[in-house]
């Protein structure tokens, strides 16, 4: 990864954060909770994927339609997030697979 890639990544993250700050306060609170949850249990590809920007797109559409954030996702934020990443391998899945795998010849 070059310096240019790092700088570009920071620019993209700052633009993303600005979009989040432009959302109404209730949407911002729910987004931050979703982000916190996904960073804990989310998919491995979270950092290089389009999941978080996709959530912001979804929220912006909800704001434009005049809907409340709970009308869009329901009252269980964790269940909504789990539905988003149900087919993606998570860090917990990788860890679980590593501890349940048979030990190799070097590990016996």
Protein Blocks (a to p, Z undefined) as FASTA:
>chain_A
ZZklmmmmmmmmmmmmmmmmmpcfklmmmmmmmmmmmmmmmcfklmmmcklmmmmmmmmm
mmmnopafklmnojalklmmmmmmmmpccfklmmmmmmmpccdfklZZ
